[in-house]
Amino acid sequence: MAREHKEPLFHIVKRMNMGGTSKVAIRIVSILIGLIIGAIFVVALSPTSHNFFGFFGSMVSGISSTPRRLWLFLLEGSLLLGVSIALVPAFKMKFWNLGGNGQILVGCLATCAVMFYLGGKLPDPALWPIMLVASVLAGAIWALIPALFKAFFKTNESLFTLMLNYIAAILIGYFISLWYPTGTGSMSPLPHGALPTLGNTPFGKYFLPTIIFFIVAIAIYFYLRFSKHGYELSVVGESENTARYIGINVKVVTIRTMILSGALCGLVGFILSGAVHQMMSVNMDSNMGFTGIMVAWLSHFNPAVMILIAYFVTFVTRGMSQVNTDFGFTDEKLSSVISGIIFFLLIASEFFVSYRIVWRADIQKVMDKIAYPFVKACDSTDSLIKTIKVKLTTKKQPAKKEAE
């Protein structure tokens, strides 16, 4: 006997015309679930404190309990925003630029090279534009290399840009040892070329990156949405064949877009070395190039949404660092795990934004509303096509006889 066919437990159905409010609600719920799971883990494993609601208080105090923490929150969020914005043009073109870290590092290297070799020989105000041009140019050249190979030789841009990250780190290490041959492999802050502070607070230097990258985010938003170049890179991302058909030079667009992406990463390096640290190190990028990929993807490459996500990621990172201290953990492994859970659930929520699960009891209703009308329409179309074929055949037969 044949086995009785059983319906599956559930079906995955694509959502149609879901409202923006519902999408936001799904993402907020996923974040809340992640925070609750994090609180449970932290309270259960904490050697000192067992206050469930204290977890949320520590998260908030990690960014707002002192003016310095608030300024650091703004600084790190704006830097992450800058990296994410830099990756967006390449990603919209479907050029998977994984080299953000390397492009930031060469920007730091170019900035420090100007400060090291020209510092003291020129006044600081004269150094600032040279530092800016050098860092932006270095980042653009570092991104241009894989763009040329992709445009002319169809190389894999993901591997190419990823490998350039390691080369950039090696270059940083080489120049540190060149400039400080008797040192310990680290670099002291350079005495000349530091960017000016804004305001009278001791943390005024942290305000400059916030202003710069907010302006950059607005500029890139208009560039992608309203400019001819933004339209061209979007078309290339959708289909290179279509772009060629309508007269777009794919090679030029690829090279031009990657130069822009690398230049913006170089700008982040300029801020890091010129304004924040006045030095460079192998770990100066803090893996922002990879975190920026998550921010860009979650925002669906929308620079306006990216501002919120960049600062949320920074809030979780700095908040979990404070939780780690308040709850008596001696290392940061647990805080990294909790941050990963929160980010994972936020990423997973995108599935429920695009799809929904229909359980077995609801399948028949879905079939009645969607599947059966579709099948009937197909049957009607099929019968109509057969009727047309029959009529065409009968009309052609007399013509053949007359010809004979």
C-alpha positions as a Markdown table, in Angstrom:
| # | Residue | x | y | z |
|---|---|---|---|---|
| 1 | Met | 0.0 | 0.0 | 0.0 |
| 2 | Ala | 1.2 | 3.5 | -0.8 |
| 3 | Arg | 2.0 | 5.7 | 2.2 |
| 4 | Glu | -0.5 | 8.3 | 3.1 |
| 5 | His | 0.8 | 11.7 | 2.2 |
| 6 | Lys | 1.1 | 14.0 | 5.2 |
| 7 | Glu | 1.2 | 17.7 | 4.9 |
| 8 | Pro | 4.3 | 19.4 | 6.2 |
| 9 | Leu | 4.2 | 21.0 | 9.7 |
| 10 | Phe | 4.6 | 24.4 | 8.2 |
| 11 | His | 5.2 | 26.4 | 5.0 |
| 12 | Ile | 7.3 | 29.5 | 4.5 |
| 13 | Val | 5.4 | 32.1 | 2.6 |
| 14 | Lys | 6.8 | 35.4 | 1.3 |
| 15 | Arg | 5.1 | 38.5 | 2.8 |
| 16 | Met | 3.3 | 40.8 | 0.4 |
| 17 | Asn | 2.9 | 44.6 | 1.0 |
| 18 | Met | 4.0 | 44.6 | 4.6 |
| 19 | Gly | 3.7 | 48.0 | 6.2 |
| 20 | Gly | 6.7 | 50.0 | 7.5 |
| 21 | Thr | 5.4 | 50.0 | 11.1 |
| 22 | Ser | 5.2 | 46.2 | 11.2 |
| 23 | Lys | 8.8 | 45.9 | 9.9 |
| 24 | Val | 10.0 | 48.3 | 12.7 |
| 25 | Ala | 8.0 | 46.4 | 15.3 |
| 26 | Ile | 9.5 | 43.0 | 14.3 |
| 27 | Arg | 13.0 | 44.5 | 14.6 |
| 28 | Ile | 12.3 | 46.1 | 18.0 |
| 29 | Val | 10.9 | 42.8 | 19.3 |
| 30 | Ser | 14.0 | 40.9 | 18.2 |
| 31 | Ile | 16.2 | 43.5 | 20.0 |
| 32 | Leu | 14.1 | 43.2 | 23.2 |
| 33 | Ile | 14.3 | 39.4 | 23.0 |
| 34 | Gly | 18.1 | 39.6 | 22.6 |
| 35 | Leu | 18.4 | 41.9 | 25.6 |
| 36 | Ile | 16.3 | 39.7 | 27.8 |
| 37 | Ile | 18.3 | 36.6 | 26.8 |
| 38 | Gly | 21.5 | 38.6 | 27.6 |
| 39 | Ala | 20.2 | 39.6 | 31.0 |
| 40 | Ile | 19.3 | 36.0 | 31.9 |
| 41 | Phe | 22.8 | 34.8 | 31.0 |
| 42 | Val | 24.6 | 37.6 | 32.8 |
| 43 | Val | 22.5 | 37.2 | 36.0 |
| 44 | Ala | 22.8 | 33.5 | 36.0 |
| 45 | Leu | 26.6 | 33.5 | 35.6 |
| 46 | Ser | 27.5 | 36.6 | 37.5 |
| 47 | Pro | 29.8 | 35.9 | 40.5 |
| 48 | Thr | 28.8 | 39.2 | 42.3 |
| 49 | Ser | 25.5 | 40.6 | 41.3 |
| 50 | His | 22.1 | 39.0 | 40.5 |
| 51 | Asn | 19.9 | 42.0 | 39.7 |
| 52 | Phe | 18.0 | 41.3 | 36.5 |
| 53 | Phe | 17.0 | 44.9 | 35.9 |
| 54 | Gly | 20.5 | 46.1 | 36.8 |
| 55 | Phe | 21.6 | 44.6 | 33.5 |
| 56 | Phe | 19.6 | 47.2 | 31.6 |
| 57 | Gly | 20.8 | 50.0 | 33.9 |
| 58 | Ser | 24.4 | 49.0 | 33.3 |
| 59 | Met | 23.8 | 49.1 | 29.5 |
| 60 | Val | 22.6 | 52.6 | 29.7 |
| 61 | Ser | 25.3 | 53.8 | 32.1 |
| 62 | Gly | 27.9 | 52.4 | 29.7 |
| 63 | Ile | 27.2 | 55.4 | 27.4 |
| 64 | Ser | 25.7 | 58.1 | 29.7 |
| 65 | Ser | 27.0 | 57.9 | 33.3 |
| 66 | Thr | 29.8 | 60.4 | 32.7 |
| 67 | Pro | 30.4 | 63.1 | 30.0 |
| 68 | Arg | 33.5 | 61.2 | 28.8 |
| 69 | Arg | 31.4 | 58.1 | 28.1 |
| 70 | Leu | 28.9 | 60.1 | 26.2 |
| 71 | Trp | 31.5 | 61.7 | 24.1 |
| 72 | Leu | 33.2 | 58.3 | 23.4 |
| 73 | Phe | 29.8 | 56.9 | 22.4 |
| 74 | Leu | 29.3 | 59.7 | 19.9 |
| 75 | Leu | 32.9 | 59.3 | 18.6 |
| 76 | Glu | 32.8 | 55.5 | 18.1 |
| 77 | Gly | 29.3 | 55.7 | 16.6 |
| 78 | Ser | 30.3 | 58.4 | 14.2 |
| 79 | Leu | 33.4 | 56.4 | 13.1 |
| 80 | Leu | 31.4 | 53.3 | 12.6 |
| 81 | Leu | 28.9 | 55.3 | 10.6 |
| 82 | Gly | 31.7 | 56.7 | 8.4 |
| 83 | Val | 33.0 | 53.2 | 7.6 |
| 84 | Ser | 29.5 | 51.9 | 6.9 |
| 85 | Ile | 28.8 | 54.9 | 4.6 |
| 86 | Ala | 32.1 | 54.2 | 2.8 |
| 87 | Leu | 31.0 | 50.6 | 2.0 |
| 88 | Val | 27.5 | 51.5 | 0.7 |
| 89 | Pro | 28.4 | 52.6 | -2.8 |
| 90 | Ala | 30.4 | 49.5 | -3.5 |
| 91 | Phe | 27.8 | 47.2 | -2.0 |
| 92 | Lys | 25.0 | 48.8 | -4.0 |
| 93 | Met | 27.1 | 48.0 | -7.1 |
| 94 | Lys | 27.4 | 44.4 | -5.8 |
| 95 | Phe | 31.2 | 44.9 | -5.4 |
| 96 | Trp | 31.8 | 43.1 | -2.0 |
| 97 | Asn | 34.4 | 45.3 | -0.5 |
| 98 | Leu | 35.8 | 43.5 | 2.5 |
| 99 | Gly | 38.9 | 45.7 | 2.6 |
| 100 | Gly | 37.5 | 48.5 | 4.8 |
| 101 | Asn | 40.0 | 47.7 | 7.5 |
| 102 | Gly | 43.0 | 48.0 | 5.2 |
| 103 | Gln | 41.8 | 51.2 | 3.6 |
| 104 | Ile | 41.4 | 52.7 | 7.0 |
| 105 | Leu | 44.9 | 51.6 | 8.0 |
| 106 | Val | 46.6 | 53.1 | 4.9 |
| 107 | Gly | 44.7 | 56.3 | 5.6 |
| 108 | Cys | 46.2 | 56.3 | 9.1 |
| 109 | Leu | 49.6 | 55.6 | 7.7 |
| 110 | Ala | 49.4 | 58.5 | 5.2 |
| 111 | Thr | 48.2 | 60.9 | 7.9 |
| 112 | Cys | 51.0 | 59.9 | 10.3 |
| 113 | Ala | 53.6 | 60.0 | 7.5 |
| 114 | Val | 52.8 | 63.7 | 6.9 |
| 115 | Met | 52.8 | 64.4 | 10.6 |
| 116 | Phe | 56.1 | 62.6 | 11.1 |
| 117 | Tyr | 58.1 | 64.0 | 8.1 |
| 118 | Leu | 56.6 | 67.5 | 7.8 |
| 119 | Gly | 55.6 | 68.2 | 11.5 |
| 120 | Gly | 57.7 | 71.0 | 12.8 |
| 121 | Lys | 58.7 | 72.1 | 9.3 |
| 122 | Leu | 55.3 | 73.6 | 8.5 |
| 123 | Pro | 52.8 | 75.1 | 10.9 |
| 124 | Asp | 50.0 | 72.8 | 12.0 |
| 125 | Pro | 47.2 | 74.6 | 9.9 |
| 126 | Ala | 49.3 | 74.0 | 6.8 |
| 127 | Leu | 49.6 | 70.3 | 7.7 |
| 128 | Trp | 45.9 | 69.7 | 8.0 |
| 129 | Pro | 45.0 | 69.9 | 4.3 |
| 130 | Ile | 48.1 | 67.9 | 3.3 |
| 131 | Met | 47.1 | 65.2 | 5.9 |
| 132 | Leu | 43.5 | 65.1 | 4.6 |
| 133 | Val | 44.6 | 64.8 | 0.9 |
| 134 | Ala | 47.2 | 62.2 | 1.7 |
| 135 | Ser | 44.9 | 59.9 | 3.7 |
| 136 | Val | 42.0 | 60.2 | 1.2 |
| 137 | Leu | 44.3 | 59.5 | -1.7 |
| 138 | Ala | 45.9 | 56.5 | 0.1 |
| 139 | Gly | 42.5 | 54.9 | 0.8 |
| 140 | Ala | 41.4 | 55.6 | -2.8 |
| 141 | Ile | 44.6 | 54.0 | -4.2 |
| 142 | Trp | 44.2 | 51.0 | -1.9 |
| 143 | Ala | 40.6 | 50.4 | -3.2 |
| 144 | Leu | 41.6 | 51.1 | -6.8 |
| 145 | Ile | 43.9 | 48.1 | -6.9 |
| 146 | Pro | 41.2 | 45.4 | -6.6 |
| 147 | Ala | 38.8 | 47.6 | -8.7 |
| 148 | Leu | 41.2 | 47.4 | -11.6 |
| 149 | Phe | 41.7 | 43.7 | -11.3 |
| 150 | Lys | 37.9 | 43.2 | -11.1 |
| 151 | Ala | 37.2 | 45.4 | -14.1 |
| 152 | Phe | 39.8 | 44.0 | -16.4 |
| 153 | Phe | 40.5 | 40.5 | -15.2 |
| 154 | Lys | 37.3 | 39.5 | -13.4 |
| 155 | Thr | 39.1 | 38.6 | -10.2 |
| 156 | Asn | 37.2 | 37.8 | -7.0 |
| 157 | Glu | 36.9 | 41.1 | -5.2 |
| 158 | Ser | 36.1 | 39.6 | -1.8 |
| 159 | Leu | 39.3 | 37.6 | -1.5 |
| 160 | Phe | 41.4 | 40.4 | -3.1 |
| 161 | Thr | 40.2 | 43.2 | -0.7 |
| 162 | Leu | 40.4 | 40.8 | 2.3 |
| 163 | Met | 44.1 | 40.0 | 1.6 |
| 164 | Leu | 44.9 | 43.7 | 1.2 |
| 165 | Asn | 43.9 | 44.1 | 4.9 |
| 166 | Tyr | 46.8 | 42.0 | 6.0 |
| 167 | Ile | 49.2 | 43.8 | 3.7 |
| 168 | Ala | 48.1 | 47.1 | 5.1 |
| 169 | Ala | 48.7 | 45.8 | 8.7 |
| 170 | Ile | 52.2 | 44.7 | 7.7 |
| 171 | Leu | 52.9 | 48.1 | 6.2 |
| 172 | Ile | 51.8 | 49.8 | 9.5 |
| 173 | Gly | 54.1 | 47.5 | 11.5 |
| 174 | Tyr | 57.0 | 48.2 | 9.1 |
| 175 | Phe | 56.8 | 52.0 | 9.4 |
| 176 | Ile | 56.4 | 51.9 | 13.1 |
| 177 | Ser | 59.7 | 49.9 | 13.4 |
| 178 | Leu | 61.3 | 52.3 | 10.8 |
| 179 | Trp | 60.3 | 55.4 | 12.8 |
| 180 | Tyr | 61.0 | 53.9 | 16.2 |
| 181 | Pro | 63.8 | 51.4 | 15.6 |
| 182 | Thr | 64.8 | 51.1 | 19.3 |
| 183 | Gly | 61.2 | 51.1 | 20.6 |
| 184 | Thr | 58.8 | 48.3 | 21.7 |
| 185 | Gly | 56.9 | 48.1 | 18.4 |
| 186 | Ser | 54.4 | 50.7 | 19.5 |
| 187 | Met | 54.2 | 54.4 | 18.5 |
| 188 | Ser | 53.9 | 57.5 | 20.7 |
| 189 | Pro | 51.6 | 60.4 | 19.9 |
| 190 | Leu | 53.2 | 62.7 | 17.3 |
| 191 | Pro | 53.8 | 66.2 | 18.6 |
| 192 | His | 52.7 | 68.1 | 15.5 |
| 193 | Gly | 49.7 | 68.1 | 13.2 |
| 194 | Ala | 46.9 | 67.3 | 15.6 |
| 195 | Leu | 43.5 | 68.6 | 14.4 |
| 196 | Pro | 41.9 | 71.4 | 16.4 |
| 197 | Thr | 39.3 | 70.8 | 19.1 |
| 198 | Leu | 35.9 | 72.3 | 19.0 |
| 199 | Gly | 34.5 | 73.9 | 22.2 |
| 200 | Asn | 36.0 | 74.4 | 25.6 |
| 201 | Thr | 35.4 | 70.9 | 26.9 |
| 202 | Pro | 38.4 | 68.5 | 27.2 |
| 203 | Phe | 36.5 | 66.1 | 24.8 |
| 204 | Gly | 35.9 | 68.7 | 22.1 |
| 205 | Lys | 38.0 | 66.7 | 19.7 |
| 206 | Tyr | 35.4 | 64.0 | 19.7 |
| 207 | Phe | 32.8 | 66.4 | 18.4 |
| 208 | Leu | 34.6 | 66.9 | 15.0 |
| 209 | Pro | 34.1 | 63.3 | 13.7 |
| 210 | Thr | 30.4 | 63.5 | 14.6 |
| 211 | Ile | 29.9 | 66.6 | 12.5 |
| 212 | Ile | 32.0 | 65.3 | 9.6 |
| 213 | Phe | 30.3 | 61.9 | 9.2 |
| 214 | Phe | 26.8 | 63.3 | 9.6 |
| 215 | Ile | 27.6 | 65.6 | 6.7 |
| 216 | Val | 29.1 | 62.7 | 4.7 |
| 217 | Ala | 26.0 | 60.5 | 5.4 |
| 218 | Ile | 23.7 | 63.2 | 4.0 |
| 219 | Ala | 25.9 | 63.8 | 1.0 |
| 220 | Ile | 26.1 | 60.0 | 0.1 |
| 221 | Tyr | 22.3 | 59.8 | 0.5 |
| 222 | Phe | 21.8 | 62.5 | -2.1 |
| 223 | Tyr | 24.6 | 61.0 | -4.3 |
| 224 | Leu | 23.0 | 57.6 | -4.4 |
| 225 | Arg | 19.4 | 58.8 | -4.8 |
| 226 | Phe | 19.6 | 61.8 | -7.1 |
| 227 | Ser | 22.9 | 61.8 | -9.0 |
| 228 | Lys | 23.7 | 60.2 | -12.4 |
| 229 | His | 26.6 | 58.3 | -10.9 |
| 230 | Gly | 24.4 | 56.9 | -8.2 |
| 231 | Tyr | 21.9 | 55.7 | -10.8 |
| 232 | Glu | 24.6 | 54.1 | -12.9 |
| 233 | Leu | 26.1 | 52.1 | -10.0 |
| 234 | Ser | 22.7 | 50.9 | -9.0 |
| 235 | Val | 22.1 | 49.7 | -12.6 |
| 236 | Val | 25.4 | 47.9 | -12.7 |
| 237 | Gly | 24.5 | 46.2 | -9.4 |
| 238 | Glu | 21.2 | 45.0 | -10.8 |
| 239 | Ser | 22.7 | 43.7 | -14.0 |
| 240 | Glu | 25.9 | 44.4 | -15.8 |
| 241 | Asn | 24.4 | 43.2 | -19.1 |
| 242 | Thr | 21.5 | 45.7 | -18.8 |
| 243 | Ala | 24.0 | 48.5 | -17.9 |
| 244 | Arg | 26.1 | 47.7 | -21.1 |
| 245 | Tyr | 22.9 | 47.6 | -23.2 |
| 246 | Ile | 21.8 | 51.1 | -22.1 |
| 247 | Gly | 25.3 | 52.5 | -22.7 |
| 248 | Ile | 26.9 | 52.5 | -19.2 |
| 249 | Asn | 30.6 | 51.8 | -19.1 |
| 250 | Val | 30.8 | 49.1 | -16.4 |
| 251 | Lys | 34.5 | 49.3 | -16.0 |
| 252 | Val | 34.5 | 53.0 | -15.4 |
| 253 | Val | 31.6 | 52.8 | -12.9 |
| 254 | Thr | 33.4 | 50.0 | -11.0 |
| 255 | Ile | 36.7 | 51.9 | -10.8 |
| 256 | Arg | 35.0 | 55.2 | -9.9 |
| 257 | Thr | 32.8 | 53.7 | -7.2 |
| 258 | Met | 35.7 | 51.9 | -5.5 |
| 259 | Ile | 37.8 | 55.1 | -5.5 |
| 260 | Leu | 34.9 | 56.8 | -3.7 |
| 261 | Ser | 34.6 | 53.9 | -1.2 |
| 262 | Gly | 38.3 | 53.8 | -0.5 |
| 263 | Ala | 38.6 | 57.6 | -0.2 |
| 264 | Leu | 35.9 | 57.6 | 2.5 |
| 265 | Cys | 37.6 | 54.9 | 4.4 |
| 266 | Gly | 40.8 | 56.9 | 4.1 |
| 267 | Leu | 38.9 | 59.8 | 5.7 |
| 268 | Val | 38.1 | 57.6 | 8.7 |
| 269 | Gly | 41.9 | 56.9 | 9.0 |
| 270 | Phe | 42.5 | 60.7 | 8.8 |
| 271 | Ile | 40.2 | 61.3 | 11.8 |
| 272 | Leu | 41.6 | 58.4 | 13.8 |
| 273 | Ser | 45.2 | 59.4 | 13.4 |
| 274 | Gly | 44.9 | 63.1 | 13.0 |
| 275 | Ala | 42.2 | 64.0 | 15.5 |
| 276 | Val | 41.7 | 61.1 | 18.0 |
| 277 | His | 45.0 | 59.4 | 18.6 |
| 278 | Gln | 47.8 | 61.4 | 16.8 |
| 279 | Met | 49.5 | 58.0 | 16.1 |
| 280 | Met | 48.9 | 54.7 | 14.4 |
| 281 | Ser | 48.9 | 51.0 | 15.4 |
| 282 | Val | 48.2 | 47.7 | 13.7 |
| 283 | Asn | 44.8 | 47.5 | 15.5 |
| 284 | Met | 43.8 | 51.1 | 14.9 |
| 285 | Asp | 40.8 | 50.0 | 12.7 |
| 286 | Ser | 39.2 | 48.0 | 15.6 |
| 287 | Asn | 37.7 | 45.7 | 12.9 |
| 288 | Met | 35.3 | 48.5 | 12.0 |
| 289 | Gly | 35.5 | 47.4 | 8.4 |
| 290 | Phe | 33.7 | 44.1 | 9.2 |
| 291 | Thr | 31.2 | 45.7 | 11.7 |
| 292 | Gly | 30.4 | 48.3 | 9.0 |
| 293 | Ile | 29.3 | 45.5 | 6.7 |
| 294 | Met | 26.6 | 44.4 | 9.2 |
| 295 | Val | 25.5 | 48.0 | 9.7 |
| 296 | Ala | 25.3 | 48.6 | 5.9 |
| 297 | Trp | 23.3 | 45.4 | 5.3 |
| 298 | Leu | 20.9 | 45.9 | 8.1 |
| 299 | Ser | 20.1 | 49.4 | 6.9 |
| 300 | His | 19.5 | 48.0 | 3.3 |
| 301 | Phe | 22.1 | 50.5 | 2.2 |
| 302 | Asn | 20.1 | 53.5 | 3.3 |
| 303 | Pro | 22.4 | 56.1 | 4.8 |
| 304 | Ala | 19.6 | 57.7 | 6.8 |
| 305 | Val | 18.7 | 54.4 | 8.6 |
| 306 | Met | 22.4 | 53.6 | 8.9 |
| 307 | Ile | 22.8 | 56.4 | 11.4 |
| 308 | Leu | 20.4 | 54.7 | 13.9 |
| 309 | Ile | 21.9 | 51.3 | 13.4 |
| 310 | Ala | 25.5 | 52.5 | 13.8 |
| 311 | Tyr | 24.8 | 54.1 | 17.1 |
| 312 | Phe | 22.7 | 51.1 | 18.3 |
| 313 | Val | 25.7 | 48.8 | 17.6 |
| 314 | Thr | 27.9 | 51.2 | 19.5 |
| 315 | Phe | 25.4 | 51.3 | 22.4 |
| 316 | Val | 25.4 | 47.5 | 22.7 |
| 317 | Thr | 29.2 | 47.3 | 22.5 |
| 318 | Arg | 29.9 | 50.0 | 25.1 |
| 319 | Gly | 27.0 | 48.9 | 27.2 |
| 320 | Met | 28.1 | 45.3 | 27.4 |
| 321 | Ser | 31.6 | 46.5 | 28.4 |
| 322 | Gln | 30.0 | 48.3 | 31.4 |
| 323 | Val | 27.9 | 45.2 | 32.2 |
| 324 | Asn | 31.1 | 43.1 | 32.2 |
| 325 | Thr | 32.6 | 45.4 | 34.9 |
| 326 | Asp | 29.4 | 45.8 | 37.0 |
| 327 | Phe | 28.7 | 42.1 | 37.2 |
| 328 | Gly | 32.2 | 41.1 | 38.1 |
| 329 | Phe | 33.4 | 39.3 | 35.0 |
| 330 | Thr | 37.2 | 39.2 | 34.7 |
| 331 | Asp | 37.3 | 38.9 | 30.9 |
| 332 | Glu | 35.2 | 40.1 | 28.0 |
| 333 | Lys | 34.2 | 36.8 | 26.5 |
| 334 | Leu | 30.7 | 36.7 | 27.9 |
| 335 | Ser | 30.0 | 40.3 | 26.9 |
| 336 | Ser | 31.1 | 39.4 | 23.4 |
| 337 | Val | 28.8 | 36.4 | 23.3 |
| 338 | Ile | 25.8 | 38.5 | 24.5 |
| 339 | Ser | 26.6 | 41.2 | 21.9 |
| 340 | Gly | 26.7 | 38.5 | 19.3 |
| 341 | Ile | 23.3 | 37.1 | 20.4 |
| 342 | Ile | 21.7 | 40.5 | 20.2 |
| 343 | Phe | 23.2 | 41.2 | 16.7 |
| 344 | Phe | 22.3 | 37.7 | 15.5 |
| 345 | Leu | 18.6 | 38.1 | 16.5 |
| 346 | Leu | 18.5 | 41.5 | 14.8 |
| 347 | Ile | 19.9 | 40.0 | 11.6 |
| 348 | Ala | 17.5 | 37.0 | 11.9 |
| 349 | Ser | 14.6 | 39.4 | 12.2 |
| 350 | Glu | 15.1 | 40.3 | 8.5 |
| 351 | Phe | 13.9 | 36.8 | 7.7 |
| 352 | Phe | 10.6 | 37.5 | 9.4 |
| 353 | Val | 10.3 | 40.9 | 7.7 |
| 354 | Ser | 10.4 | 39.2 | 4.3 |
| 355 | Tyr | 8.7 | 35.9 | 5.1 |
| 356 | Arg | 6.2 | 34.4 | 7.4 |
| 357 | Ile | 5.6 | 30.8 | 8.7 |
| 358 | Val | 2.2 | 29.2 | 7.9 |
| 359 | Trp | 1.4 | 26.3 | 10.2 |
| 360 | Arg | -0.5 | 23.2 | 9.1 |
| 361 | Ala | -3.9 | 24.4 | 10.3 |
| 362 | Asp | -3.7 | 27.5 | 8.1 |
| 363 | Ile | -2.5 | 25.9 | 4.9 |
| 364 | Gln | -6.0 | 25.2 | 3.5 |
| 365 | Lys | -7.0 | 28.8 | 4.0 |
| 366 | Val | -3.9 | 30.0 | 2.2 |
| 367 | Met | -4.6 | 27.6 | -0.7 |
| 368 | Asp | -8.2 | 28.8 | -1.0 |
| 369 | Lys | -7.2 | 32.4 | -1.2 |
| 370 | Ile | -4.1 | 32.2 | -3.3 |
| 371 | Ala | -3.2 | 28.8 | -4.8 |
| 372 | Tyr | -6.6 | 27.6 | -6.1 |
| 373 | Pro | -7.4 | 30.9 | -8.0 |
| 374 | Phe | -4.0 | 30.8 | -9.4 |
| 375 | Val | -4.4 | 27.2 | -10.6 |
| 376 | Lys | -7.8 | 28.0 | -12.1 |
| 377 | Ala | -6.3 | 31.1 | -13.9 |
| 378 | Cys | -3.5 | 28.9 | -15.3 |
| 379 | Asp | -6.1 | 26.3 | -16.5 |
| 380 | Ser | -8.2 | 29.0 | -18.2 |
| 381 | Thr | -5.1 | 30.4 | -19.8 |
| 382 | Asp | -4.0 | 27.0 | -21.0 |
| 383 | Ser | -7.4 | 26.3 | -22.6 |
| 384 | Leu | -7.4 | 29.7 | -24.2 |
| 385 | Ile | -4.0 | 29.0 | -25.8 |
| 386 | Lys | -5.2 | 25.6 | -27.1 |
| 387 | Thr | -8.3 | 27.3 | -28.7 |
| 388 | Ile | -6.2 | 29.9 | -30.4 |
| 389 | Lys | -3.9 | 27.2 | -31.8 |
| 390 | Val | -6.8 | 25.2 | -33.2 |
| 391 | Lys | -8.2 | 28.2 | -34.9 |
| 392 | Leu | -4.9 | 29.2 | -36.4 |
| 393 | Thr | -4.4 | 25.6 | -37.7 |
| 394 | Thr | -7.8 | 25.5 | -39.4 |
| 395 | Lys | -7.2 | 28.8 | -41.1 |
| 396 | Lys | -3.9 | 27.7 | -42.5 |
| 397 | Gln | -5.1 | 24.4 | -44.1 |
| 398 | Pro | -7.3 | 26.0 | -46.9 |
| 399 | Ala | -4.3 | 28.2 | -47.8 |
| 400 | Lys | -2.2 | 25.1 | -48.3 |
| 401 | Lys | -4.8 | 23.4 | -50.5 |
| 402 | Glu | -5.1 | 26.5 | -52.7 |
| 403 | Ala | -1.4 | 26.5 | -53.2 |
| 404 | Glu | -1.4 | 22.9 | -54.3 |
